[in-house]
Amino acid sequence: MDAPTTDIAAFAAGLPPSGALLGIDHGTKTIGVALSDRTQAVATPLTGLEKAKFSDNAAALLRIAEENGVVGLVIGYPLNMDGSVGPRAQSARAFAANLAHALARPALLWDERLSTAAVERMLIAGDTSRRRRALIVDETAAAYILQGALDRLSHIEGRRA
């Protein structure tokens, strides 16, 4: 399996025309998970996983991938505001590389700057309670990240009719 890429055109070239994509927000305490439809048009929050040993998290994600016909991974890439790669982005890149290998699927690192803040604002605007926000922010952030990649994929020549 190739290393994760930040080049969406290269990622798109390695994907079949249909099949779900898995969106992942790799946080410090939890992993937010979202799923696209098989036409790769719409992202939906799926679940949040407690961070555990990599092998345990990878096994849970593999189950999700196999049950849902996942053909690729979109993993949040938390670049610094100036676009540079800091410790969190390095950690996300290592996680993505290991996960792409473990799940045997192509992986895209997608710039997620401000995604959690945007999701928090959306949830607050929707009058979601603080307690409920804490439960769903990671999976909602994963869907936000995945939807951004899906929207960009839809504009790559030859991807859509």
matplotlib code that plots the C-alpha trace (Angstrom):
import matplotlib.pyplot as plt

x = [0.0, 1.3, 2.0, -0.8, -0.9, -2.0, -2.5, -6.2, -5.9, -3.5, -5.8, -8.8, -6.8, -6.4, -10.1, -12.8, -15.7, -18.0, -17.6, -17.7, -14.9, -14.1, -13.4, -11.3, -10.6, -7.5, -7.7, -5.6, -8.3, -10.8, -11.0, -14.0, -15.3, -17.6, -18.8, -19.7, -22.4, -21.2, -21.4, -18.9, -21.2, -22.4, -20.6, -22.4, -21.1, -20.8, -19.1, -16.4, -13.8, -11.8, -8.1, -6.6, -3.7, -3.3, -4.0, -7.4, -8.4, -7.3, -9.3, -12.4, -11.9, -11.3, -14.6, -16.3, -14.5, -15.4, -19.1, -19.5, -17.6, -15.0, -12.5, -10.4, -9.6, -9.7, -7.8, -7.7, -4.3, -4.0, -1.5, -0.4, -2.3, 0.7, 0.5, 3.6, 3.8, 3.9, 3.9, 0.1, 0.4, 3.4, 1.4, -1.6, 0.7, 2.2, -1.3, -2.5, 0.5, -0.1, -3.8, -3.6, -1.3, -3.4, -6.7, -5.0, -6.7, -5.5, -5.4, -5.7, -4.4, -6.9, -6.2, -8.4, -7.4, -10.3, -12.6, -13.3, -13.9, -16.3, -18.2, -18.4, -19.9, -22.4, -23.5, -23.8, -25.8, -28.1, -28.6, -26.9, -26.3, -22.7, -23.0, -24.3, -21.6, -18.9, -20.3, -20.6, -18.0, -15.3, -17.6, -19.1, -15.6, -14.8, -17.9, -16.9, -13.4, -14.7, -17.3, -14.6, -12.7, -15.8, -16.7, -13.2, -13.3, -16.5, -14.6, -11.8, -12.2, -13.5, -14.8, -18.5, -20.8]
y = [0.0, 3.4, 6.0, 8.4, 11.4, 15.0, 15.0, 14.5, 13.9, 11.0, 9.7, 9.9, 8.0, 5.1, 4.8, 2.8, 4.9, 3.8, 2.6, 4.4, 6.5, 6.5, 9.9, 10.0, 12.8, 11.5, 13.3, 13.0, 11.1, 9.9, 9.0, 10.5, 8.3, 9.3, 7.4, 8.5, 7.0, 4.6, 7.4, 9.4, 12.5, 12.8, 12.3, 11.2, 11.1, 7.5, 7.0, 8.0, 5.5, 5.9, 6.0, 2.6, 0.6, 1.1, -2.6, -2.3, 0.9, -0.5, -3.7, -1.6, 0.6, -2.5, -4.0, -0.7, -0.6, -4.2, -3.9, -0.7, -1.4, 1.2, 1.8, 4.7, 6.7, 10.4, 11.4, 14.8, 16.5, 19.2, 21.6, 24.7, 27.9, 28.9, 25.6, 24.1, 20.6, 20.5, 17.6, 16.9, 16.7, 14.4, 12.2, 12.2, 11.3, 8.3, 7.2, 7.5, 5.5, 2.7, 2.7, 2.6, -0.4, -2.2, -1.6, -2.1, 1.0, 4.2, 7.2, 10.9, 13.4, 16.3, 19.7, 20.0, 23.5, 24.9, 22.0, 21.3, 25.0, 25.2, 22.1, 23.5, 26.7, 24.7, 22.6, 25.7, 27.5, 24.4, 24.7, 21.4, 21.1, 21.1, 17.5, 16.3, 18.4, 16.6, 13.3, 14.0, 16.6, 14.1, 12.2, 15.4, 16.8, 13.6, 14.1, 17.8, 16.7, 13.9, 16.2, 18.7, 16.0, 14.6, 18.1, 18.5, 14.9, 15.8, 18.5, 16.2, 15.6, 12.2, 11.5, 12.4, 12.4]
z = [0.0, -0.9, 1.7, 2.5, 0.1, 0.3, -3.5, -4.0, -7.7, -7.0, -4.3, -6.7, -9.4, -7.0, -6.1, -7.8, -9.2, -6.3, -2.8, 0.6, 2.0, 5.7, 7.3, 10.4, 12.9, 14.8, 18.2, 21.3, 23.3, 20.7, 17.0, 15.2, 12.4, 9.5, 6.4, 2.9, 0.8, -2.0, -4.6, -2.6, -2.4, 1.2, 4.5, 7.7, 11.2, 12.3, 15.7, 18.1, 19.3, 22.5, 21.7, 22.7, 21.4, 17.7, 17.0, 18.8, 17.0, 13.7, 14.2, 15.0, 11.9, 9.8, 10.9, 10.0, 6.7, 5.7, 6.8, 4.8, 1.6, 2.3, -0.6, 0.8, 3.9, 4.4, 7.5, 9.0, 8.8, 11.4, 9.9, 11.7, 10.8, 8.6, 6.7, 8.3, 9.8, 13.6, 16.1, 15.7, 11.9, 12.2, 14.5, 12.1, 9.2, 11.1, 12.2, 8.6, 7.2, 9.8, 9.2, 5.4, 5.7, 8.3, 6.3, 2.9, 1.5, -0.1, 2.3, 1.8, 4.4, 4.3, 5.7, 8.8, 10.1, 12.1, 11.5, 15.1, 15.7, 12.8, 14.0, 17.5, 16.1, 14.0, 17.1, 19.2, 16.5, 16.4, 20.2, 20.9, 24.7, 26.0, 27.1, 23.7, 21.9, 23.9, 22.7, 19.0, 18.2, 17.0, 14.7, 13.4, 12.8, 10.9, 8.7, 8.1, 7.1, 4.8, 3.2, 2.3, 0.5, -1.2, -2.5, -3.9, -5.4, -7.2, -9.2, -10.4, -14.1, -15.0, -11.4, -12.0, -14.9]

ax = plt.figure().add_subplot(projection="3d")
ax.plot(x, y, z, "-o")
ax.set_aspect("equal")
plt.show()
